[in-house]
Amino acid sequence: MAVRPHDAQGGAQATQTAQTLVLASASPRRQDLLAQIGVTPDVIAPAHIDETPHRDELPKPHAERLAREKAAAVAPDHKDALVLAADTVVAVGKRILPKAEDEATARKCLKMLSGRRHKVISGISIVLPSGKQLTKSVTTVVAFKRLSDADIDRYIESGEWDGKAGGYAIQGLAATYVRFLSGSYSSVVGLPLFEVGGWLNAHLKQN
Ligand SMILES: Cc1cn([C@H]2C[C@H](O)[C@@H](COP(=O)(O)OP(=O)(O)OP(=O)(O)O)O2)c(=O)[nH]c1=O
């Protein structure tokens, strides 16, 4: 399978690899983001883990723990592969917002995000064929404009909140609510490409 991680300057390195890359994720966004840097996983193997925060768990350790657990859950079935997993959380202060699975939750999240800054934290983790596991996280600050009831109704109507951490997707209509962003746009969408690209360049075995 051909994998072409880009170098730090953004130029494509036409490299081949014999090594299997497993993406431990059901998120189509994460596949799209990898495609953006020329990477096609050999295997998509979603991890099924309990994503409930531990009591008093802070957002950053939570995102890192879930990314680590997702990669570790899938790795035993793919011994010689490099397994990549991620978890994206939206946090207001110490509070972890839920992944919106229904309208009421999405509405609550949007009201909480309206007119204020929040953090989006993506934990990423890889398990190397040696069994060694690396985990880190990337934090991005996002500021939303004040949302009117009409804004919220329109957003709920769009359905774009479905399955998204914090009830919004920056890559869609919600882009018009983002007054300011400091950090990594790709991390907000679900996978920090600077960090993941660096890991793949460093650890994917090349012929
Ligand atoms: C904040 C934000 C989140 N999201 C998405 C990314 C993730 O898919 C989702 C957060 O949930 P995650 O639990 O990180 O990922 P997932 O359940 O979709 O997939 P898997 O656990 O199998 O990897 O929210 C966006 O697409 N855009 C955004 O702006």
The ligand as an ORCA input file, in Angstrom:
! r2SCAN-3c Opt
* xyz 0 1
  C     -15.516     19.863     17.506
  C     -15.669     18.974     16.299
  C     -15.782     17.607     16.412
  N     -15.946     16.818     15.307
  C     -16.077     15.348     15.432
  C     -14.744     14.597     15.311
  C     -15.075     13.260     15.905
  O     -15.584     12.408     14.873
  C     -16.204     13.573     16.896
  C     -15.735     13.400     18.313
  O     -15.895     12.081     18.698
  P     -14.709     11.043     18.907
  O     -15.129     10.135     20.036
  O     -13.400     11.728     18.996
  O     -14.692     10.210     17.541
  P     -15.818      9.298     16.889
  O     -16.694      8.664     17.912
  O     -16.486     10.094     15.785
  O     -14.927      8.187     16.168
  P     -13.901      7.123     16.844
  O     -14.065      7.156     18.342
  O     -14.289      5.792     16.268
  O     -12.545      7.580     16.390
  O     -16.579     14.949     16.677
  C     -15.989     17.374     14.040
  O     -16.138     16.657     13.039
  N     -15.857     18.732     13.913
  C     -15.701     19.573     14.981
  O     -15.604     20.801     14.784
*
